[in-house]
Amino acid sequence: MAGRRKWLQLGVLAALIVLLPLFFPSGYYYRVGALIFVNALSVVGLVILIGYAGQISLGHAGFAGIGAYACALAPQHLGLHPGLAMLLGALISGVVALLIGRPILRLKGYYLAVATLGFGILMSMVLTNERALTGGPDGMSVEDLGLRAMLRELGWRLSGGEMWYGVSGIALLIGAWVALNLLDSPSGRAMRALHGSEIAASTVGIDIARQKLRAFVISAVYASIAGSLLALQNGFITPDVAGFMHSIEMVTMAVLGGVGSVFGGILGAAILTFLPQLLTVFAEYEQLVLGAVMILVMIFLPQGLLPSIGRRIGRKGE
């Protein structure tokens, strides 16, 4: 039953990705769609960390920064293809998460939040201050992936927006598939057990430290790949990708959609990425209206949009 539900959810997501372009009024919305998918990918990683394992991180944009700058620096200094640079960034992010996760994840609550926040601030400062290497606040260009030219040789003539919409959509599908498989695996059940009660989980033989670290490393790799995709599709990157506000945006997306649900996280990312496009009609009041919408959602749908809506539909069906 769980396996059937997983494939149904992935089928719905795939159908949405394929069918949405039919309603795009212009090519600009391919870019918006690609940005939604990239943000959603990083949020799925946070769902694993926060929703599955119950650990908070306010510095996850630091791993997005590692992935983004790996795609900028590795081709320039190591001669790597940008695609290999993305894998290198994911590997570095996983190793960094492994190293810092061991001491950090011993902390709990707001102590853990502050520690992860410190990591994010540190990464942002390094990327900003190392001008000779990263270009400082002005950022640096990112080498083209070369995929568009390859597709053109195969007879597929796609615009840059269309190509990145497809690439980001496929990446999100793979990320969602991995997260859902993890949820149904023994490791996923162990993570959910420690989310409910670490004491109860330890009494049944679950290695608490190991499961926390596993969730932290996996979520870091998600953020790194999302950061790499963002850098590659923009062709330029600045330290803002690793900034504090980016970390807060990621957590907000996860919580808004429903942090315990993969598809809730995707919904939250879609709303908070697309909503500012709709609110431009409010000009200087755009941020005020966006904040008011988020407050109202959290008041009336405190579990997040998708879980709360699902519960209400379930009650009506009884």
DRENDO-1510 file (C-alpha; in Angstrom, 1 decimal, always signed):
<recs>
REC; n; res; u; v; w
REC; 1; MET; +0.0; +0.0; +0.0 .
REC; 2; ALA; +2.8; +2.4; +0.9 .
REC; 3; GLY; +4.7; +1.6; -2.3 .
REC; 4; ARG; +1.6; +2.2; -4.4 .
REC; 5; ARG; +1.0; +5.5; -2.7 .
REC; 6; LYS; +4.6; +6.5; -3.3 .
REC; 7; TRP; +4.4; +5.8; -7.0 .
REC; 8; LEU; +1.1; +7.6; -7.2 .
REC; 9; GLN; +2.6; +10.7; -5.6 .
REC; 10; LEU; +5.6; +10.6; -8.0 .
REC; 11; GLY; +3.2; +10.1; -10.9 .
REC; 12; VAL; +1.3; +13.2; -9.9 .
REC; 13; LEU; +4.5; +15.2; -9.6 .
REC; 14; ALA; +5.7; +14.0; -13.0 .
REC; 15; ALA; +2.4; +14.9; -14.6 .
REC; 16; LEU; +2.5; +18.4; -13.1 .
REC; 17; ILE; +6.0; +19.0; -14.4 .
REC; 18; VAL; +5.0; +17.8; -17.9 .
REC; 19; LEU; +1.7; +19.6; -18.1 .
REC; 20; LEU; +2.4; +23.0; -16.4 .
REC; 21; PRO; +4.2; +24.4; -19.5 .
REC; 22; LEU; +0.8; +24.2; -21.4 .
REC; 23; PHE; -0.4; +27.0; -19.2 .
REC; 24; PHE; +2.7; +29.2; -19.3 .
REC; 25; PRO; +1.8; +32.6; -20.9 .
REC; 26; SER; +5.4; +33.3; -21.9 .
REC; 27; GLY; +8.9; +31.7; -21.9 .
REC; 28; TYR; +9.7; +33.6; -18.7 .
REC; 29; TYR; +7.7; +31.1; -16.7 .
REC; 30; TYR; +10.1; +28.3; -17.6 .
REC; 31; ARG; +12.7; +30.1; -15.6 .
REC; 32; VAL; +10.3; +30.5; -12.7 .
REC; 33; GLY; +9.4; +26.9; -12.9 .
REC; 34; ALA; +13.1; +25.8; -12.9 .
REC; 35; LEU; +13.7; +28.1; -9.8 .
REC; 36; ILE; +10.7; +26.4; -8.0 .
REC; 37; PHE; +12.2; +23.0; -8.7 .
REC; 38; VAL; +15.6; +24.0; -7.5 .
REC; 39; ASN; +14.2; +25.5; -4.3 .
REC; 40; ALA; +12.0; +22.4; -3.8 .
REC; 41; LEU; +15.0; +20.1; -4.1 .
REC; 42; SER; +16.8; +21.9; -1.2 .
REC; 43; VAL; +13.6; +21.9; +0.8 .
REC; 44; VAL; +13.1; +18.1; +0.3 .
REC; 45; GLY; +16.5; +17.7; +2.0 .
REC; 46; LEU; +15.3; +19.8; +4.9 .
REC; 47; VAL; +12.2; +17.7; +5.2 .
REC; 48; ILE; +14.5; +14.7; +5.7 .
REC; 49; LEU; +16.4; +16.5; +8.4 .
REC; 50; ILE; +13.6; +18.4; +10.2 .
REC; 51; GLY; +10.5; +16.4; +9.3 .
REC; 52; TYR; +12.0; +12.9; +9.5 .
REC; 53; ALA; +14.8; +13.2; +12.1 .
REC; 54; GLY; +13.5; +16.2; +14.0 .
REC; 55; GLN; +16.7; +18.2; +13.8 .
REC; 56; ILE; +16.7; +21.9; +13.0 .
REC; 57; SER; +19.2; +23.7; +10.8 .
REC; 58; LEU; +19.4; +27.5; +10.2 .
REC; 59; GLY; +22.6; +27.4; +8.1 .
REC; 60; HIS; +21.8; +24.9; +5.3 .
REC; 61; ALA; +22.4; +27.6; +2.7 .
REC; 62; GLY; +26.1; +27.1; +3.5 .
REC; 63; PHE; +26.0; +23.7; +1.7 .
REC; 64; ALA; +24.2; +25.3; -1.2 .
REC; 65; GLY; +27.1; +27.8; -1.4 .
REC; 66; ILE; +29.6; +24.9; -1.5 .
REC; 67; GLY; +27.7; +23.3; -4.4 .
REC; 68; ALA; +27.3; +26.6; -6.3 .
REC; 69; TYR; +31.0; +27.6; -5.9 .
REC; 70; ALA; +32.2; +24.1; -6.7 .
REC; 71; CYS; +30.6; +24.6; -10.2 .
REC; 72; ALA; +32.3; +27.9; -10.5 .
REC; 73; LEU; +35.8; +27.1; -9.2 .
REC; 74; ALA; +36.4; +23.5; -10.2 .
REC; 75; PRO; +36.2; +24.0; -14.0 .
REC; 76; GLN; +38.3; +27.1; -13.7 .
REC; 77; HIS; +41.1; +25.8; -11.4 .
REC; 78; LEU; +40.9; +22.0; -11.8 .
REC; 79; GLY; +39.6; +21.8; -15.4 .
REC; 80; LEU; +36.6; +19.7; -14.4 .
REC; 81; HIS; +33.4; +19.6; -16.5 .
REC; 82; PRO; +30.7; +21.5; -14.7 .
REC; 83; GLY; +28.7; +18.3; -14.3 .
REC; 84; LEU; +31.6; +16.6; -12.5 .
REC; 85; ALA; +32.1; +19.8; -10.5 .
REC; 86; MET; +28.5; +19.4; -9.2 .
REC; 87; LEU; +29.3; +15.9; -8.0 .
REC; 88; LEU; +32.5; +17.2; -6.4 .
REC; 89; GLY; +30.5; +19.8; -4.6 .
REC; 90; ALA; +28.0; +17.2; -3.3 .
REC; 91; LEU; +30.9; +15.1; -2.1 .
REC; 92; ILE; +32.6; +18.0; -0.3 .
REC; 93; SER; +29.3; +19.0; +1.3 .
REC; 94; GLY; +28.7; +15.5; +2.5 .
REC; 95; VAL; +32.2; +15.3; +4.0 .
REC; 96; VAL; +31.8; +18.8; +5.7 .
REC; 97; ALA; +28.4; +17.8; +7.0 .
REC; 98; LEU; +30.0; +14.6; +8.4 .
REC; 99; LEU; +32.8; +16.5; +10.1 .
REC; 100; ILE; +30.8; +19.3; +11.7 .
REC; 101; GLY; +27.7; +17.1; +12.3 .
REC; 102; ARG; +29.4; +14.9; +14.9 .
REC; 103; PRO; +29.9; +17.8; +17.4 .
REC; 104; ILE; +26.9; +19.9; +16.4 .
REC; 105; LEU; +24.3; +17.2; +16.5 .
REC; 106; ARG; +25.1; +16.5; +20.2 .
REC; 107; LEU; +23.2; +19.8; +20.8 .
REC; 108; LYS; +19.5; +20.1; +21.0 .
REC; 109; GLY; +16.8; +22.8; +20.5 .
REC; 110; TYR; +17.9; +26.3; +20.1 .
REC; 111; TYR; +21.5; +25.4; +20.8 .
REC; 112; LEU; +21.5; +23.3; +17.7 .
REC; 113; ALA; +19.8; +26.1; +15.7 .
REC; 114; VAL; +22.5; +28.6; +16.8 .
REC; 115; ALA; +25.3; +26.2; +16.0 .
REC; 116; THR; +24.0; +25.5; +12.5 .
REC; 117; LEU; +23.4; +29.2; +12.0 .
REC; 118; GLY; +27.1; +29.8; +12.9 .
REC; 119; PHE; +28.2; +27.4; +10.2 .
REC; 120; GLY; +26.0; +29.2; +7.6 .
REC; 121; ILE; +27.4; +32.6; +8.6 .
REC; 122; LEU; +30.9; +31.3; +8.5 .
REC; 123; MET; +30.4; +30.0; +4.9 .
REC; 124; SER; +28.9; +33.3; +3.8 .
REC; 125; MET; +31.8; +35.2; +5.3 .
REC; 126; VAL; +34.4; +33.0; +3.6 .
REC; 127; LEU; +32.8; +33.4; +0.2 .
REC; 128; THR; +32.4; +37.1; +0.7 .
REC; 129; ASN; +35.9; +37.9; +2.0 .
REC; 130; GLU; +38.0; +35.6; -0.2 .
REC; 131; ARG; +37.9; +38.0; -3.2 .
REC; 132; ALA; +40.9; +36.5; -5.0 .
REC; 133; LEU; +39.2; +33.1; -5.1 .
REC; 134; THR; +35.5; +33.8; -5.2 .
REC; 135; GLY; +35.2; +37.3; -6.5 .
REC; 136; GLY; +33.9; +38.5; -3.2 .
REC; 137; PRO; +30.5; +40.3; -3.0 .
REC; 138; ASP; +30.5; +40.8; -6.8 .
REC; 139; GLY; +30.4; +37.0; -7.4 .
REC; 140; MET; +31.8; +35.1; -10.3 .
REC; 141; SER; +30.7; +33.6; -13.6 .
REC; 142; VAL; +29.9; +29.9; -14.0 .
REC; 143; GLU; +30.9; +27.8; -17.0 .
REC; 144; ASP; +28.1; +26.6; -19.2 .
REC; 145; LEU; +27.1; +23.0; -18.8 .
REC; 146; GLY; +27.1; +22.4; -22.6 .
REC; 147; LEU; +23.9; +20.5; -22.4 .
REC; 148; ARG; +21.9; +22.8; -24.7 .
REC; 149; ALA; +24.5; +22.4; -27.5 .
REC; 150; MET; +24.4; +18.6; -27.0 .
REC; 151; LEU; +20.6; +18.6; -27.3 .
REC; 152; ARG; +20.8; +20.8; -30.4 .
REC; 153; GLU; +23.0; +18.2; -32.1 .
REC; 154; LEU; +20.4; +15.6; -31.3 .
REC; 155; GLY; +17.7; +17.7; -33.0 .
REC; 156; TRP; +16.2; +19.2; -29.8 .
REC; 157; ARG; +16.1; +23.0; -30.1 .
REC; 158; LEU; +15.3; +24.2; -26.7 .
REC; 159; SER; +15.6; +27.7; -25.1 .
REC; 160; GLY; +17.7; +28.0; -22.0 .
REC; 161; GLY; +14.6; +28.3; -19.9 .
REC; 162; GLU; +13.0; +25.2; -21.4 .
REC; 163; MET; +16.2; +23.2; -20.9 .
REC; 164; TRP; +16.7; +24.1; -17.3 .
REC; 165; TYR; +13.0; +23.6; -16.6 .
REC; 166; GLY; +13.4; +20.0; -17.7 .
REC; 167; VAL; +16.8; +19.4; -16.0 .
REC; 168; SER; +15.5; +20.8; -12.7 .
REC; 169; GLY; +12.3; +18.9; -12.9 .
REC; 170; ILE; +14.1; +15.6; -13.4 .
REC; 171; ALA; +16.4; +16.4; -10.5 .
REC; 172; LEU; +13.4; +17.1; -8.3 .
REC; 173; LEU; +11.7; +13.9; -9.3 .
REC; 174; ILE; +14.9; +11.9; -8.4 .
REC; 175; GLY; +15.2; +13.8; -5.1 .
REC; 176; ALA; +11.6; +13.1; -4.2 .
REC; 177; TRP; +11.9; +9.4; -5.1 .
REC; 178; VAL; +15.0; +9.0; -2.9 .
REC; 179; ALA; +13.3; +10.8; +0.0 .
REC; 180; LEU; +10.2; +8.7; -0.3 .
REC; 181; ASN; +12.3; +5.5; -0.5 .
REC; 182; LEU; +14.2; +6.6; +2.6 .
REC; 183; LEU; +10.9; +7.2; +4.4 .
REC; 184; ASP; +9.9; +3.6; +3.9 .
REC; 185; SER; +13.3; +2.2; +4.7 .
REC; 186; PRO; +14.6; +1.0; +8.1 .
REC; 187; SER; +16.7; +4.1; +8.4 .
REC; 188; GLY; +13.7; +6.3; +7.7 .
REC; 189; ARG; +11.6; +4.5; +10.3 .
REC; 190; ALA; +14.5; +4.9; +12.8 .
REC; 191; MET; +14.7; +8.7; +12.0 .
REC; 192; ARG; +11.0; +9.1; +12.6 .
REC; 193; ALA; +11.3; +7.2; +15.8 .
REC; 194; LEU; +13.9; +9.5; +17.2 .
REC; 195; HIS; +11.8; +12.5; +16.0 .
REC; 196; GLY; +9.0; +11.2; +18.2 .
REC; 197; SER; +11.2; +10.5; +21.3 .
REC; 198; GLU; +14.9; +10.0; +21.4 .
REC; 199; ILE; +14.6; +8.2; +24.7 .
REC; 200; ALA; +12.1; +5.8; +23.4 .
REC; 201; ALA; +14.1; +5.2; +20.2 .
REC; 202; SER; +17.3; +4.5; +22.2 .
REC; 203; THR; +15.5; +1.9; +24.3 .
REC; 204; VAL; +14.7; -0.1; +21.2 .
REC; 205; GLY; +18.3; -0.1; +20.0 .
REC; 206; ILE; +18.3; +2.8; +17.6 .
REC; 207; ASP; +21.7; +4.5; +17.3 .
REC; 208; ILE; +20.6; +8.1; +17.8 .
REC; 209; ALA; +23.8; +9.8; +16.9 .
REC; 210; ARG; +24.2; +7.8; +13.7 .
REC; 211; GLN; +20.7; +8.5; +12.5 .
REC; 212; LYS; +21.0; +12.2; +13.2 .
REC; 213; LEU; +24.3; +12.4; +11.3 .
REC; 214; ARG; +22.9; +10.4; +8.4 .
REC; 215; ALA; +20.0; +12.8; +8.0 .
REC; 216; PHE; +22.3; +15.8; +8.3 .
REC; 217; VAL; +24.6; +14.5; +5.6 .
REC; 218; ILE; +21.8; +13.5; +3.2 .
REC; 219; SER; +20.1; +16.9; +3.6 .
REC; 220; ALA; +23.5; +18.7; +3.0 .
REC; 221; VAL; +23.9; +16.8; -0.3 .
REC; 222; TYR; +20.4; +17.8; -1.4 .
REC; 223; ALA; +21.3; +21.5; -0.6 .
REC; 224; SER; +24.6; +21.3; -2.5 .
REC; 225; ILE; +23.0; +19.8; -5.6 .
REC; 226; ALA; +20.3; +22.5; -5.5 .
REC; 227; GLY; +23.0; +25.2; -5.2 .
REC; 228; SER; +24.9; +23.7; -8.1 .
REC; 229; LEU; +21.8; +23.7; -10.3 .
REC; 230; LEU; +21.1; +27.3; -9.4 .
REC; 231; ALA; +24.6; +28.4; -10.3 .
REC; 232; LEU; +24.6; +26.5; -13.6 .
REC; 233; GLN; +21.2; +27.8; -14.7 .
REC; 234; ASN; +22.0; +31.4; -13.8 .
REC; 235; GLY; +25.6; +31.3; -15.2 .
REC; 236; PHE; +26.6; +33.5; -12.3 .
REC; 237; ILE; +26.8; +33.2; -8.6 .
REC; 238; THR; +27.2; +35.5; -5.5 .
REC; 239; PRO; +27.7; +34.8; -1.8 .
REC; 240; ASP; +24.0; +35.4; -1.3 .
REC; 241; VAL; +23.4; +31.8; -2.2 .
REC; 242; ALA; +25.0; +30.9; +1.2 .
REC; 243; GLY; +23.5; +33.8; +3.1 .
REC; 244; PHE; +21.4; +33.7; +6.2 .
REC; 245; MET; +18.2; +34.8; +4.4 .
REC; 246; HIS; +18.5; +31.9; +2.0 .
REC; 247; SER; +18.7; +29.5; +4.9 .
REC; 248; ILE; +15.6; +31.1; +6.5 .
REC; 249; GLU; +13.7; +30.9; +3.2 .
REC; 250; MET; +14.5; +27.2; +2.9 .
REC; 251; VAL; +13.2; +26.5; +6.4 .
REC; 252; THR; +10.1; +28.7; +5.9 .
REC; 253; MET; +9.2; +26.8; +2.7 .
REC; 254; ALA; +9.5; +23.5; +4.5 .
REC; 255; VAL; +7.3; +24.6; +7.4 .
REC; 256; LEU; +4.8; +26.4; +5.3 .
REC; 257; GLY; +4.0; +23.4; +3.1 .
REC; 258; GLY; +4.3; +20.9; +5.9 .
REC; 259; VAL; +7.7; +19.9; +7.2 .
REC; 260; GLY; +6.7; +16.2; +7.7 .
REC; 261; SER; +5.8; +15.7; +4.1 .
REC; 262; VAL; +8.0; +15.6; +1.0 .
REC; 263; PHE; +5.2; +17.0; -1.1 .
REC; 264; GLY; +4.3; +19.5; +1.5 .
REC; 265; GLY; +7.8; +20.8; +1.3 .
REC; 266; ILE; +7.6; +21.0; -2.5 .
REC; 267; LEU; +4.2; +22.8; -2.2 .
REC; 268; GLY; +5.8; +25.3; +0.2 .
REC; 269; ALA; +8.7; +25.9; -2.1 .
REC; 270; ALA; +6.3; +26.5; -5.1 .
REC; 271; ILE; +4.2; +29.0; -3.2 .
REC; 272; LEU; +7.0; +31.0; -1.7 .
REC; 273; THR; +8.9; +31.1; -5.0 .
REC; 274; PHE; +5.9; +32.0; -7.2 .
REC; 275; LEU; +3.9; +34.2; -4.8 .
REC; 276; PRO; +6.3; +37.2; -5.0 .
REC; 277; GLN; +5.7; +37.1; -8.8 .
REC; 278; LEU; +1.9; +37.6; -8.2 .
REC; 279; LEU; +2.4; +40.2; -5.5 .
REC; 280; THR; +4.4; +42.6; -7.6 .
REC; 281; VAL; +1.1; +44.5; -8.2 .
REC; 282; PHE; +1.4; +45.6; -4.6 .
REC; 283; ALA; +4.7; +47.4; -5.4 .
REC; 284; GLU; +6.4; +48.5; -2.1 .
REC; 285; TYR; +3.8; +46.6; +0.0 .
REC; 286; GLU; +4.8; +43.2; -1.6 .
REC; 287; GLN; +6.8; +42.0; +1.4 .
REC; 288; LEU; +4.1; +43.2; +3.8 .
REC; 289; VAL; +1.4; +41.2; +2.0 .
REC; 290; LEU; +3.6; +38.1; +1.7 .
REC; 291; GLY; +4.3; +38.2; +5.5 .
REC; 292; ALA; +0.6; +38.6; +6.3 .
REC; 293; VAL; -0.3; +35.6; +4.1 .
REC; 294; MET; +2.4; +33.4; +5.8 .
REC; 295; ILE; +1.1; +34.5; +9.3 .
REC; 296; LEU; -2.5; +33.6; +8.4 .
REC; 297; VAL; -1.5; +30.2; +7.1 .
REC; 298; MET; +0.5; +29.4; +10.2 .
REC; 299; ILE; -2.4; +30.5; +12.5 .
REC; 300; PHE; -5.2; +28.6; +10.7 .
REC; 301; LEU; -3.1; +25.7; +9.2 .
REC; 302; PRO; -0.4; +25.2; +11.9 .
REC; 303; GLN; +0.7; +21.8; +10.6 .
REC; 304; GLY; +1.5; +23.3; +7.2 .
REC; 305; LEU; -0.6; +23.5; +4.1 .
REC; 306; LEU; -0.6; +20.0; +2.8 .
REC; 307; PRO; -1.1; +18.1; +6.1 .
REC; 308; SER; -3.7; +20.4; +7.3 .
REC; 309; ILE; -5.7; +20.4; +4.1 .
REC; 310; GLY; -5.4; +16.5; +4.0 .
REC; 311; ARG; -6.8; +16.2; +7.6 .
REC; 312; ARG; -9.7; +18.5; +6.8 .
REC; 313; ILE; -10.6; +16.5; +3.7 .
REC; 314; GLY; -10.3; +13.3; +5.7 .
REC; 315; ARG; -12.7; +14.6; +8.3 .
REC; 316; LYS; -15.3; +15.6; +5.7 .
REC; 317; GLY; -15.1; +12.1; +4.2 .
REC; 318; GLU; -15.9; +10.4; +7.5 .
</recs>
